[in-house]
């Protein structure tokens, strides 16, 4: 049985190195998580450079999760409105689960003591065939009137230019940004990325990017390209670097981080802290779930919560703009299996 991760985050804190996330920041995130709908996976986004303490927080839940939480912790209206709009659109268009999988909310946390703003919303796309009508339907429902008139045609252009066997994995609505935009995340071969960027109008320098991609292709299992669009592609792009196994069984994590240290994108301390994160703990604790009398909690035993708290490195991300790398981030995964 999978218990809501909302009320288990404290169990991860003892294994979180303060060089990556301060105890104060994680405590604030743990409290905030209890205001969200039930989720079974969460991620901490950590900047890897020296003197980059900012942490962002993301959660993942299925389309069936309701956009409200318990009476003790009412859902923030800013993102509840968007999720309700999405659920309405989903019902109207009978969107099949094979097309859209889980939903992710990503919160930019500027300061642990400040209010957390509305999140960006990410939609996992299960199908390898990206449907332009589906994608535009999601964006127009939630971002109606806040994107330029030329957005739809440029979105279609980005999809049409995808190489053979490449596909869109995520559609992101960047609601937390001052200028709302849409993020496209695509899985494609490293040797196809430069040509694809040229075809969709990215104007950055080719030569240094060619060298970077050549290195990354040998240090990863696959790379996802991410970028934001409005009427055209934004200058900053990202390379999400994935390895299928965790550091204990995959030496390339250390080699990849060494390369980031060499590029001054990662500190040696954070490299060490990151590699120590993966693992699991099995705990038997009291689950402090607020029992709303209007909800059915019969499936849970609040006194006997015995489950595995899994910790993993999801992926690394390198941000690049014009002709230089900007920063590197790590995504620390947290899951709960009963």
C-alpha positions in Angstrom: 0.0 0.0 0.0 1.3 3.5 -0.9 0.7 6.1 1.8 0.5 9.8 1.0 3.9 11.2 0.9 2.6 14.5 2.2 2.9 13.3 5.7 6.1 11.3 5.3 8.6 13.9 4.1 10.2 14.3 7.6 11.5 10.8 7.2 13.8 12.0 4.4 15.2 14.9 6.3 17.8 12.8 8.3 19.4 11.7 5.0 19.5 15.1 3.4 22.9 16.8 3.4 22.7 20.4 4.5 25.2 21.3 1.8 22.3 20.7 -0.7 19.3 21.7 1.3 19.3 23.6 4.6 17.2 22.1 7.5 15.2 25.3 7.7 14.3 25.1 4.0 13.4 21.5 4.2 11.2 22.0 7.3 9.3 24.7 5.5 8.8 22.5 2.4 7.6 19.6 4.6 5.0 21.9 6.3 3.9 23.3 2.9 3.5 19.7 1.5 0.7 19.0 3.8 -1.5 21.7 2.1 -1.3 19.8 -1.2 -3.5 17.0 -2.6 -2.1 13.5 -1.8 0.9 12.6 -3.8 3.3 9.6 -3.9 6.4 11.3 -5.4 8.2 14.5 -4.8 11.4 16.2 -6.0 13.8 18.8 -4.6 15.5 20.9 -7.3 19.0 21.9 -6.0 21.4 24.4 -7.7 24.8 22.8 -7.7 27.0 25.9 -7.9 28.8 27.5 -5.0 26.6 30.0 -3.1 23.4 28.9 -4.8 21.2 27.9 -1.9 17.8 28.3 -3.6 15.6 25.1 -3.6 12.5 24.5 -5.6 10.0 21.8 -4.8 7.9 19.6 -7.2 5.2 17.0 -6.6 3.7 14.4 -8.9 0.1 13.0 -8.8 -2.3 11.4 -11.2 -5.0 13.1 -13.2 -7.5 11.6 -10.9 -6.2 13.5 -7.9 -8.7 16.1 -6.8 -7.5 19.7 -6.7 -8.3 20.2 -3.1 -7.0 19.0 0.2 -8.4 18.5 3.7 -10.4 21.1 5.6 -7.4 21.6 7.9 -5.2 22.5 4.9 -7.3 24.3 2.2 -5.8 24.2 -1.2 -4.2 27.5 -2.4 -6.6 29.2 -4.7 -3.9 30.3 -7.1 -3.2 26.8 -8.4 -6.5 25.2 -7.5 -8.2 27.3 -10.2 -5.8 26.0 -12.9 -6.2 22.4 -11.9 -10.0 22.7 -11.9 -9.8 24.2 -15.4 -7.6 21.3 -16.5 -10.1 18.7 -15.1 -12.9 20.4 -16.9 -11.0 20.4 -20.2 -10.1 16.7 -19.6 -13.8 15.8 -19.2 -15.0 17.8 -22.2 -12.5 16.3 -24.5 -12.5 12.7 -23.2 -8.7 12.7 -23.1 -7.4 9.2 -22.9 -4.9 8.3 -20.1 -2.7 6.9 -22.9 -2.1 10.5 -24.0 -1.6 12.4 -20.7 -0.3 10.6 -17.6 0.6 12.3 -14.4 0.5 15.9 -13.5 3.4 17.8 -11.8 3.4 21.0 -9.8 6.7 22.9 -9.5 7.0 25.6 -6.9 9.7 28.3 -6.9 10.7 28.8 -3.3 12.6 32.1 -3.1 12.9 32.1 0.7 11.6 29.6 3.3 9.9 32.4 5.3 8.1 33.9 2.3 4.8 32.9 0.8 5.0 30.3 -1.9 3.7 31.5 -5.3 1.6 29.7 -7.8 3.3 26.8 -9.4 4.2 25.9 -12.9 2.1 22.9 -14.1 3.7 20.0 -16.0 1.8 17.3 -18.0 3.4 14.0 -18.7 2.7 12.9 -22.2 2.5 9.1 -22.4 2.1 8.8 -26.2 5.1 9.0 -28.5 2.8 10.7 -31.0 2.4 14.3 -29.9 -1.1 15.6 -30.7 -1.1 19.3 -31.6 -4.8 19.6 -30.8 -4.3 18.0 -27.4 -1.4 20.3 -26.5 -3.0 23.5 -27.7 -6.2 22.6 -25.9 -4.4 22.3 -22.6 -2.5 25.6 -23.0 -5.5 27.6 -24.3 -7.8 26.4 -21.5 -5.3 27.4 -18.8 -3.4 30.3 -20.4 -6.3 31.8 -22.4 -5.4 35.3 -23.5 -1.9 35.3 -22.1 0.0 33.9 -25.1 0.6 35.7 -28.4 -1.7 35.0 -31.4 1.2 33.3 -33.2 1.8 30.7 -30.4 -0.4 28.0 -31.9 1.4 28.1 -35.3 4.9 28.1 -33.6 3.9 25.2 -31.4 2.9 23.2 -34.5 6.2 24.1 -36.1 8.2 22.8 -33.1 6.2 19.5 -33.3 6.6 19.2 -37.0 10.4 19.7 -36.8 10.9 16.9 -34.3 13.2 14.2 -35.8 12.1 10.6 -36.5 11.8 8.7 -33.3 11.9 11.8 -31.1 8.8 12.7 -29.1 7.5 15.2 -26.5 7.7 13.9 -23.0 6.4 16.9 -21.0 4.3 20.1 -21.6 4.9 22.7 -19.0 2.8 25.8 -18.3 5.2 28.3 -16.7 2.7 30.2 -14.5 5.4 31.2 -11.9 7.2 33.4 -14.5 6.6 37.1 -14.9 6.0 36.4 -18.6 3.9 33.3 -19.0 5.4 30.8 -21.4 5.0 27.1 -22.4 7.8 24.6 -21.9 8.4 21.7 -24.2 10.6 18.8 -23.1 11.5 16.4 -25.8 13.5 13.1 -25.9 15.8 13.0 -28.9 19.2 11.7 -29.9 22.1 14.0 -28.9 23.3 14.2 -32.4 19.9 15.5 -33.6 19.6 18.3 -31.1 21.7 21.0 -32.9 19.9 20.5 -36.2 16.5 20.6 -34.4 17.3 23.8 -32.6 18.4 25.4 -35.9 15.2 24.4 -37.6 13.0 25.9 -34.9 14.9 29.2 -34.9 17.3 29.1 -31.9 20.0 31.6 -32.6 22.7 30.5 -30.1 26.3 29.6 -31.0 26.7 26.1 -32.4 30.3 25.3 -31.8 30.6 25.2 -28.0 27.2 23.5 -27.8 28.4 20.8 -30.2 31.4 20.0 -27.9 29.2 20.0 -24.7 26.7 17.6 -26.3 29.5 15.3 -27.5 30.6 15.0 -23.9 27.2 14.5 -22.4 26.3 11.8 -24.9 29.0 9.5 -23.5 28.1 10.3 -19.8 24.4 9.7 -20.0 21.9 7.1 -21.2 19.7 9.7 -22.8 19.2 13.5 -22.9 16.0 15.5 -23.0 16.0 18.9 -24.5 13.8 21.6 -22.7 13.0 25.1 -23.8 10.3 27.7 -23.3 8.3 29.2 -26.2 5.9 32.0 -26.8 5.9 33.3 -30.4 9.4 31.9 -30.7 11.9 29.9 -28.7 13.4 31.7 -25.7 17.3 32.1 -25.6 17.8 29.7 -22.6 17.6 26.0 -23.2 18.2 23.0 -20.9 19.7 19.6 -21.2 18.2 17.0 -18.8 20.7 14.2 -18.3 19.4 10.8 -17.3 21.1 7.6 -16.2 19.0 4.5 -15.6 20.9 3.3 -12.5 21.8 5.0 -9.3 25.4 5.9 -8.4 26.1 2.7 -6.4 25.7 0.8 -9.7 26.7 3.5 -12.2 30.1 5.2 -12.2 29.1 7.8 -14.8 27.2 9.8 -12.2 30.6 10.6 -10.6 32.2 11.3 -14.0 29.4 13.6 -15.1 29.6 15.5 -11.8 33.4 15.7 -12.2 32.8 17.4 -15.5 30.4 19.9 -14.0 32.9 20.6 -11.3 35.5 21.3 -14.0 33.1 23.7 -15.7 32.5 25.5 -12.4 28.9 24.5 -12.4 29.1 22.3 -9.4 31.0 22.5 -6.1 33.0 19.6 -4.9 31.0 19.6 -1.6 27.7 19.4 -3.5 29.0 16.6 -5.7 29.9 14.6 -2.5 26.5 15.4 -0.9 24.6 14.5 -4.0 26.2 11.1 -4.4 25.4 10.2 -0.8 21.6 10.9 -1.3 20.3 7.6 -2.9 19.1 4.8 -0.7 16.1 3.7 1.2 14.9 3.4 4.8 12.2 1.2 6.2 10.3 2.8 9.0 7.4 1.9 11.4 6.0 5.2 12.6 2.8 6.8 13.6 1.3 8.6 10.5 0.0 12.0 11.5 -2.7 12.3 8.9 -5.5 14.9 9.6 -8.6 12.7 9.5 -11.3 14.8 7.8 -14.7 13.4 8.8 -15.9 14.0 5.2 -13.3 11.7 3.7 -13.0 8.0 3.8 -9.8 7.1 5.6 -10.7 3.4 6.2 -7.9 2.3 3.9 -5.2 3.5 6.3 -4.1 2.4 9.8 -2.7 5.6 11.3 -0.7 3.7 14.0 1.0 1.1 11.8 2.8 2.8 8.9 5.5 0.5 7.7 6.9 1.5 4.3 10.0 2.1 2.3 11.1 5.7 1.8 13.1 5.6 -1.4 15.7 8.3 -2.3 17.2 8.6 -5.7 18.8 11.1 -8.1 16.2 11.6 -10.8 18.4 13.5 -13.2 20.8 16.5 -13.7 20.0 19.5 -15.8 22.4 21.9 -17.5 21.1 25.3 -18.5 22.7 26.9 -21.6 22.2 30.3 -23.2 23.7 31.6 -26.5 27.3 30.4 -26.1 27.8 29.5 -22.4 26.6 27.2 -19.7 24.7 29.1 -17.0 24.2 26.6 -14.2 23.6 23.0 -13.3 20.8 21.5 -11.1 20.1 18.2 -9.5 16.7 16.7 -9.0 16.4 14.6 -5.8 13.6 12.1 -6.0 11.5 11.0 -2.9 9.0 8.2 -3.1 7.0 6.2 -0.6 6.1 2.5 -1.0 4.1 0.7 1.6 
